[in-house]
């Protein structure tokens, strides 16, 4: 199949971006192309049930049951699937007030999330409250720029996790927003924040060069962009190396398609975020040549 036909076949699902320097000449269905499907959420905020049918713009949208059905269907169709979350799992409905995050983590575990990161609202029951609920998560929370030494969360997070899907080695790590001034001091306690750009640069290099990852994903709860001088996903993308995809949160930004920027080495990096409350499930399909020198990405964010 020629390159024009490949693009025509791939782009029906949405955005097509060439992120490699080598052209692709085969259909995604042919054996020399490996396909990775990345599903993601952010800022679900304890939205367990759909929005009520009350005439609001979000009525009937969202809900864990519908998201579970959608995820299950995609897993039946695709063999290499990752399911990720970019933080603010907690806070927003009475479920959190009554159960303190237990239900949210149990449901995410049942849905088969592979990894998540920590948002500022995940401290709303205190660092002790977050630590108490970690036993209900069978997936890791990844964060590289929070130091939890001398807190109840010490030893309960990881810097990164590596997944192998169909011969492709994927590294995933997380970065969190500065807590001071955003979260009451007593809630995050002795948690130490450090520069997320420096952390992303460090762990991106480790994943690319030491862990030999073919594709690197950053789960970010920094926010998509700001008018003021503040670190964001756009700042992160342009001031680091090695990251291929930033899955963002915090600003509740509904992106119709990922933004493509260039990192500090002149290589492409994508940013995607899917609003809040589980209204949308992000989906990106990444096609890898077997030699992993060429990749192609399609995106179709799905309303739940």
C-alpha positions as CSV (number, residue, x, y, z in Angstrom):
1,X,0.0,0.0,0.0
2,X,1.4,3.4,-0.9
3,X,1.8,6.3,1.6
4,X,-1.2,8.2,0.3
5,X,-3.5,5.3,0.9
6,X,-2.0,4.7,4.3
7,X,-2.8,8.3,5.3
8,X,-6.3,8.1,3.9
9,X,-7.0,4.9,5.9
10,X,-5.5,6.3,9.1
11,X,-7.0,9.8,9.1
12,X,-10.6,8.7,9.3
13,X,-10.3,8.6,13.1
14,X,-9.2,12.2,13.4
15,X,-5.8,13.9,13.5
16,X,-2.9,12.4,11.6
17,X,0.6,13.5,12.7
18,X,3.9,12.2,11.4
19,X,6.3,12.0,14.4
20,X,9.1,10.2,12.8
21,X,11.6,11.1,10.1
22,X,10.9,8.0,8.0
23,X,7.8,7.6,5.9
24,X,5.4,4.7,6.5
25,X,4.5,2.6,3.5
26,X,2.2,-0.1,5.0
27,X,-1.3,-0.4,6.3
28,X,-1.8,-0.5,10.1
29,X,-3.3,-3.9,9.6
30,X,-0.2,-5.4,8.0
31,X,2.3,-7.2,10.2
32,X,5.2,-4.7,9.8
33,X,3.2,-2.0,11.7
34,X,2.5,-2.3,15.4
35,X,-0.5,-0.4,16.8
36,X,-0.7,1.0,20.4
37,X,-4.1,2.4,21.6
38,X,-3.8,4.9,24.4
39,X,-7.0,5.7,26.3
40,X,-6.9,8.5,29.0
41,X,-8.9,10.6,31.4
42,X,-8.2,13.6,33.6
43,X,-10.0,15.5,36.3
44,X,-12.8,13.0,36.7
45,X,-13.5,14.5,40.1
46,X,-15.5,11.7,41.7
47,X,-18.1,11.7,38.9
48,X,-19.3,8.2,39.4
49,X,-22.8,8.6,37.8
50,X,-23.7,10.6,34.7
51,X,-24.7,14.2,35.1
52,X,-28.4,14.3,36.0
53,X,-31.1,15.0,33.4
54,X,-31.8,18.5,34.6
55,X,-31.5,20.5,31.4
56,X,-27.9,21.5,31.9
57,X,-25.4,21.3,29.0
58,X,-23.8,18.1,30.4
59,X,-27.0,16.3,31.3
60,X,-26.7,12.5,30.8
61,X,-23.0,12.7,30.0
62,X,-20.2,10.8,31.8
63,X,-20.5,8.1,34.3
64,X,-18.2,5.1,35.1
65,X,-20.6,2.5,33.7
66,X,-20.7,4.0,30.2
67,X,-16.9,4.6,30.3
68,X,-16.4,0.9,31.3
69,X,-18.5,-0.2,28.3
70,X,-16.5,2.0,25.9
71,X,-13.2,0.8,27.3
72,X,-14.3,-2.9,27.1
73,X,-15.3,-2.5,23.5
74,X,-12.0,-0.9,22.5
75,X,-10.1,-3.7,24.3
76,X,-12.0,-6.3,22.4
77,X,-11.1,-4.5,19.1
78,X,-7.4,-3.7,19.9
79,X,-4.8,-6.0,21.5
80,X,-2.3,-3.3,22.7
81,X,-4.2,-0.9,25.0
82,X,-3.0,1.5,27.7
83,X,-5.4,3.2,30.1
84,X,-4.0,6.2,31.9
85,X,-5.2,9.1,34.1
86,X,-3.7,12.6,34.7
87,X,-4.9,13.3,38.2
88,X,-7.7,14.9,40.2
89,X,-9.4,11.6,40.7
90,X,-11.0,12.9,43.9
91,X,-13.5,15.7,44.9
92,X,-16.6,16.9,43.2
93,X,-19.6,14.7,44.3
94,X,-20.9,13.3,47.6
95,X,-19.2,10.0,46.8
96,X,-15.9,11.5,47.8
97,X,-17.3,13.2,50.9
98,X,-18.8,9.9,52.2
99,X,-16.1,7.4,51.1
100,X,-12.9,9.5,50.9
101,X,-11.7,8.2,47.6
102,X,-12.2,4.5,48.2
103,X,-14.9,4.1,45.6
104,X,-13.0,6.0,42.9
105,X,-9.9,3.9,43.2
106,X,-11.8,0.6,43.4
107,X,-13.7,1.5,40.2
108,X,-10.5,2.6,38.4
109,X,-9.0,-0.7,39.4
110,X,-12.0,-2.6,38.0
111,X,-11.7,-0.6,34.8
112,X,-8.1,-1.8,34.5
113,X,-6.3,1.5,34.6
114,X,-2.6,0.9,34.0
115,X,-1.3,4.1,35.8
116,X,-2.2,7.6,36.9
117,X,-0.7,10.6,38.5
118,X,-1.6,12.9,41.4
119,X,-3.6,16.1,41.2
120,X,-4.0,18.9,43.7
121,X,-7.5,17.8,44.7
122,X,-6.2,14.3,45.5
123,X,-4.9,15.9,48.7
124,X,-8.4,17.2,49.7
125,X,-8.6,14.6,52.5
126,X,-5.0,15.3,53.4
127,X,-1.8,13.4,52.5
128,X,-2.9,10.8,55.2
129,X,-6.3,10.5,53.5
130,X,-4.7,9.8,50.1
131,X,-2.3,7.2,51.7
132,X,-5.3,5.5,53.4
133,X,-7.0,4.9,50.0
134,X,-3.9,3.6,48.2
135,X,-4.6,0.0,49.2
136,X,-7.7,0.1,46.9
137,X,-5.6,0.9,43.8
138,X,-4.1,-2.0,41.9
139,X,-2.3,0.4,39.5
140,X,0.6,2.8,40.4
141,X,0.4,6.6,40.9
142,X,3.4,8.0,39.1
143,X,5.0,11.3,40.2
144,X,8.6,12.5,39.9
145,X,8.6,15.9,41.4
146,X,6.8,15.3,44.8
147,X,9.0,14.0,47.6
148,X,6.9,12.2,50.1
149,X,9.6,11.4,52.6
150,X,8.4,11.8,56.2
151,X,4.7,11.7,55.1
152,X,2.1,8.9,55.0
153,X,2.6,8.6,51.3
154,X,6.3,7.7,51.5
155,X,6.9,4.6,49.4
156,X,3.4,4.6,47.9
157,X,4.2,6.2,44.6
158,X,6.6,5.4,41.7
159,X,8.6,7.6,39.4
160,X,7.8,5.7,36.3
161,X,6.5,2.4,35.0
162,X,7.5,0.6,31.8
163,X,4.9,-1.3,29.7
164,X,5.7,-3.6,26.8
165,X,3.0,-3.8,24.2
166,X,3.4,-5.9,21.1
167,X,7.2,-5.5,21.0
168,X,7.1,-1.7,21.8
169,X,8.6,-0.5,25.0
170,X,6.6,2.4,26.5
171,X,7.8,4.5,29.5
172,X,5.3,6.4,31.5
173,X,6.1,9.0,34.3
174,X,4.2,11.8,36.0
175,X,4.6,15.4,37.2
176,X,2.4,17.4,39.5
177,X,1.6,21.0,40.0
178,X,3.0,23.3,42.8
179,X,0.9,22.7,45.9
180,X,1.8,25.8,47.9
181,X,-0.9,28.5,47.5
182,X,-3.2,26.0,45.8
183,X,-3.7,23.4,48.5
184,X,-3.8,24.3,52.2
185,X,-0.4,23.6,53.8
186,X,-1.9,21.2,56.4
187,X,-3.3,19.0,53.7
188,X,0.0,18.2,51.9
189,X,2.1,18.4,55.1
190,X,5.8,17.8,54.5
191,X,5.4,16.9,50.8
192,X,8.2,18.6,48.9
193,X,7.7,20.0,45.4
194,X,10.4,20.4,42.8
195,X,10.6,21.9,39.3
196,X,8.6,19.6,37.0
197,X,10.6,20.7,33.9
198,X,13.8,19.5,35.5
199,X,12.2,16.3,36.7
200,X,10.7,15.6,33.3
201,X,14.1,16.2,31.6
202,X,15.8,13.8,34.1
203,X,13.3,11.0,33.9
204,X,12.8,11.3,30.1
205,X,16.5,10.8,29.6
206,X,16.5,7.8,31.9
207,X,13.6,6.2,30.1
208,X,15.0,6.9,26.7
209,X,18.7,6.1,27.2
210,X,18.9,3.8,30.2
211,X,15.6,2.0,30.0
212,X,15.6,2.0,26.1
213,X,12.0,3.0,25.7
214,X,10.6,3.5,22.2
215,X,7.8,5.8,23.3
216,X,7.6,8.1,26.4
217,X,4.4,9.4,27.9
218,X,4.3,12.1,30.6
219,X,1.1,12.2,32.8
220,X,0.9,15.9,33.8
221,X,-1.3,17.8,36.2
222,X,0.3,21.1,35.4
223,X,-2.4,22.6,33.2
224,X,-2.5,23.1,29.5
225,X,-1.5,26.8,29.2
226,X,-1.7,30.1,31.2
227,X,-1.5,33.8,30.3
228,X,0.9,34.4,33.2
229,X,4.4,33.1,33.6
230,X,3.6,29.7,35.0
231,X,4.8,26.2,34.1
232,X,2.3,24.4,31.9
233,X,2.1,21.5,29.5
234,X,3.1,23.8,26.6
235,X,6.1,25.0,28.6
236,X,7.0,21.5,29.5
237,X,6.8,20.3,25.9
238,X,9.1,23.0,24.6
239,X,11.7,22.9,27.3
240,X,12.4,19.2,27.6
241,X,13.7,16.3,25.4
242,X,12.5,12.7,24.9
243,X,8.8,13.1,25.7
244,X,6.6,11.9,22.9
245,X,3.2,12.6,24.4
246,X,1.9,14.7,27.3
247,X,-1.4,13.7,28.7
248,X,-2.6,16.7,30.7
249,X,-5.0,17.8,33.4
250,X,-5.9,20.5,35.8
251,X,-7.2,23.2,33.5
252,X,-10.2,21.1,32.4
253,X,-9.4,21.9,28.8
254,X,-11.6,20.1,26.2
255,X,-9.2,19.6,23.2
256,X,-10.7,18.6,19.9
257,X,-7.4,17.2,18.9
258,X,-3.8,17.1,20.3
259,X,-1.5,20.0,19.9
260,X,1.8,19.4,18.2
261,X,4.8,21.3,19.4
262,X,8.5,21.0,19.0
263,X,10.7,20.1,21.9
264,X,14.1,21.7,22.7
265,X,15.8,19.3,20.3
266,X,13.5,20.2,17.5
267,X,11.5,16.9,17.7
268,X,7.7,16.7,17.8
269,X,5.8,16.3,21.1
270,X,2.0,16.0,21.4
271,X,-0.3,17.4,24.2
272,X,-3.8,16.1,24.8
273,X,-6.4,16.8,27.5
274,X,-10.0,15.8,27.7
275,X,-11.8,18.3,29.9
276,X,-13.2,17.0,33.2
277,X,-15.8,14.8,34.9
278,X,-15.2,11.8,32.6
279,X,-17.4,13.4,29.9
280,X,-14.8,12.5,27.3
281,X,-12.4,9.5,27.0
282,X,-9.2,10.4,25.2
283,X,-8.1,8.0,22.5
284,X,-4.8,8.1,20.5
285,X,-3.7,5.3,18.2
286,X,0.0,5.2,17.6
287,X,1.4,3.1,14.7
288,X,5.0,2.0,14.9
289,X,7.1,0.7,12.1
290,X,8.8,-2.5,13.2
291,X,12.2,-0.7,13.2
292,X,10.5,1.9,15.4
293,X,12.0,4.8,13.3
294,X,8.7,5.9,12.0
295,X,5.4,6.6,13.8
296,X,2.0,7.8,12.9
297,X,-0.7,9.0,15.3
298,X,-4.4,9.3,14.9
299,X,-6.7,10.8,17.6
300,X,-10.4,10.6,18.3
301,X,-11.6,11.8,21.7
302,X,-14.8,10.0,22.5
303,X,-17.8,11.5,24.3
304,X,-18.9,9.1,27.1
